[in-house]
Amino acid sequence: MKMDIKTTKKLNNGVEIPYLGFGVFQVKDGEDTVKSVKWALEAGYRHIDTATAYRNEGSVGQAIQESGINRKDIFITTKLPIDAMKKSTQMETFETSLKLLQTDYIDLYLIHWPHTGKNRESWKILEEIYKSGRARAIGVSNFMEKNIDALLADAKIVPTVDQIELHPHYSQHAVAAHCAKHGIACEAWSPLGGTGGKLLDDPVLNNIAKKYGKSAAQVTLRWELQNGIITIPKSTHQERIKANANLYDFELTLAEMKAINDLDANPQPLGMGWNPYTIEY
Ligand code: NDP
């Protein structure tokens, strides 16, 4: 699979999203976020994933400004929090994100988590935002098959993306196939198994990594890319940020892809301790 850091996936509305992004969940607002995002941009990432709930959109906006890179060359994702759905303050919350990120449009705006009884109303507001041109694409996150079906039953616009927990110990083959069936791109959160996770100790990943002179993290991210999954690893260390983008000088064989696909025979519990399958539409 020939790719580089600029390789993009075409979403169902024609917008191109870079396959590799940089996540900033749990990165402290202020210097930590500004530094990490600048390192990511220096390393060539052109896709940043934040959220209102991460409370660091202001620092992401500052880093982008200070990088001197054209706004249009950076793909920004942010997300509508449950709190705004509960209080029906979706539009104001979106506008606050625009201000904090110092931009007049978001590339991809997502419903962060489904919230029972509030999804329909929220999706209508995202559709309104999309039609106004202030989001180039809209989508969902943590929507499992039944919630995707419920949304599609009366949506005017099909989500472009579903961002879900996905890594070799939790491959989510069923949700990924359901997304593909509906033309929804699948994006992996906690692609390295998350903060405090054990994924990167996996012997299968480490044996494959040794063969290529790579790390278990690089093999994991390469597996996601070769599966056609958008991936958004997070790090606050410059060397790791660079290494996590150095994925394009090796290619996993079909046998290695299968060996990694098979690692979720015993899925780990969800990292967030919150199972989206229990949330009704
Ligand atoms: P990741 O799977 O990206 O893992 C991050 C952890 O891995 C950190 O502890 C990091 O440590 C470590 N790490 C990063 N690179 C390496 C490396 N090369 N070798 C060893 N360890 C490494 O977890 P996240 O949960 O942060 O997920 C990624 C992004 O997904 C988030 O930042 C966020 O943008 C998004 N997300 C979305 C959710 C949603 O509900 N939609 C939920 C959770 C995440 P260190 O920083 O110290 O380098």
Residues whose N, C-alpha, C, O or C-beta is under 5 A from the ligand:
A	BS01	NDP	G23 V24 F25 D49 H112 S141 Q163 A188 W189 S190 P191 L192 G193 G194 T195 G196 A217 I232 P233 K234 S235 T236 H237 R240
